[in-house]
Every structure is written in structure tokens, then in C-alpha cells.
Amino acid sequence: MDQARHQGRTGLSRLMGHHAWLLTAIILSWAGPGFAGPAYGPVRSGESLWEIAGRIETDTLVSRDQIMLALLRANPTAFATPCNVNGALRLGALLLIPDADQMAALDAERARAEVAKQNRTWREHQARGSGLTCPAGAPGVLCRLKITRMRMG
């Protein structure tokens, strides 16, 4: 990088540029057991969960709805509203990509129904002009959603 461009960067952006790999390693180490995959990000301005889910390639046949719900479940802190796929993504978030078993934990039909339900809920709140609040005591994501099968440790 030339001297003029280097001096024009802020301290934080310079630090991030030089140490992005370290930050990624730290974040991935926090992912805990069950996370064995790559990450997507950082999330850029204007990106939607729908678009990101469409970019994720899998070895198994999973629907975009299944991918969106799995991303929401794996990354609750990356969403302004972590119990609805329509919640805004936080700018700069790094999304942990669940493995194929985690994506397929909810079958395609139930995932489609859950996304449709979340879309209705989102539209209702928008029509009333109120923000969507996740229920108290919800485990962070996919409120009241039963998972049919889950990969264990």
C-alpha cells in the first residue's frame, strides 16, 4: 500500500486491515462445539439474509429458507431482531456458517412455513409502525420453533 493511502486510513481500519485474520480466528474460536465450518463476512451495507443465504453453497439439498433459519440460529448477535429472518443484519458482522446437518435440522417444508410465519409477523409489526421484539426468555432465536433432529456434539 502506498504511503499516502496508508496515512489516510483511520487507526481502527489500519488495525483491522493488518489483523483481520487474527480477529477472524478469535471469533471462530468462540463459536464453540458443533461449529466446523467457514464464515461469511463481514456483512456489508445493504446485504440481506436472503442474499447471503443464496450465496452459500452446500453439498446437500437444502432450501434457502433452511439456510436462513440456520444462519439466524447460529448468529443471534448478528441480527437486530434475533428471532426473525427479516431483522436487520449488523454491519460488519461475521456470520458463522452452520454445517449441512444443522441446516437440514428443520425439513424444507417446516422451514418454509416458519419463514412465512416470520414474514407475516414482520409485516404486521411494520403495518402498526412498531418494532418487533423477541419474546422474553426466548433462547435468542427461532422462538417457539421445534427442531426435528439435531446433530449432537
N, C-alpha and C positions, 0 to 999 in steps of 0.2 A: 504494500500500500504506500503511495507517495506521502511525503511529509505534510503537505497541505491538507489532504484528505484526512490523515491521521489526526492532525491537530483540531480539525473541525468536529470530531466526534466527542460526545459527552463522556464523562468518566464511566458512567454505568454502561453505555453502549460499547465502549472500548473494552471494559472488563468482560462483558458478555461475549463479545466477539472472540476474545482470547481464551475464555474459559467456558464456552458453551458446552464443550464435551464433558467437562467436569460437572457442570450443573445437571446435564442430562443423566450422567452416571449416578449422581446423588438422588435425583428424583426417581430413577428406576429402582434404586436400592430400597426406597421407601415403599415400593409397590407391594412388597410382602409376598407371602407364598401364593402360588397359583398364577402369578404373572410370569409368563415365559415368552412374551412377545415383544415386538418393536413398539415404537411410539410414533405419534403423529404430532407435528407442530414445529414451532409454536403457532397457535391459532392466529390468523391474520384478520384484520378488519374486514367485515363483510362476509366472512365464511359462515356457512350454516352447517348444522349437524347433518342435514340431508346431503349436502355436497360432499362433506368429508366421508360420510358412510359410503357414498358412491365411488370414492377413490380407493377404498380399502379392498384389496384382493384377498380372497380366501381360497383354500384348496377344496372346501366343501360348498355345497349349495345352500347358502343362507340368504335370506331376503334382506333388503336394505332396512326394513323395519327391525329385524332381528339384530342387525349390526348397530343401528341407532340405540336400541334399548340396552345392548351390551356395553356400548360406549358410555351411555348415561350412568349405568350401574357401576362401571369401573372408574369413573371420573367425576364423582358428585361435586367436587370443589371447582371443577372447570365450568360449571353452569351457574347462572344467576338464580335459576329455579331448578334445583336438582331432582325434582320429581316429575318433570315434564320435558319431553323431547323438544318442545318449542322454546324453552328457556334460552336466553342469550348465552353464547359462549363467552367466556372471559378472554379478552385479548391477551395473547402471549401464552395461553395455557398449553401445556404439553399433555396430550391425550395418550394414555396407555391403551394399547390395542389388545383386547381380550383374545384368547386363543379360540379356535373353531368350536371346541366343546362349550365354552362359555357363551359364544354367540348363538349356538344351537340349543342352549338350555331351555329356551322357550320356543315351541314349534312355530312355524311360519304363520299359521292361521291365528294362533293366540297373540302373536306379536302384532299382526295386522290389526286385530281387534283392539289391543291395548293402545297402539299408536292412534287409531281412530278415536278412541275414548279420550286420549290426551289432547288430540286436536279439538274435539268438541269442548272440552273443559277450557282450553286456551281461548277459543273463540267466545265462549260465554263470558269469561272474565274481561276480554277486550271490549265486548259489547257494553258491559256495565261500566267500563272505564276504571276497573280496579285491577290491581296486580294479583298475580296468582301466588298464594302462599302454600307451601307444603305443610301437610298436617303435622301437628306436634307429635313427637315420639316416632315419626316415620324414620326408618333406618337410612334416610338420606336420599334414596331413590326408589323408583318403581313402587310407589305407595300401594299397598294392598294387592300387590301382584304376586301370585303364587308361581314359583318356578317348578316345572315338572321334573327336571332332573338337573343335578349339579355335579360337576366334577369335584371330587374330594382330593385334597392335598397331595 
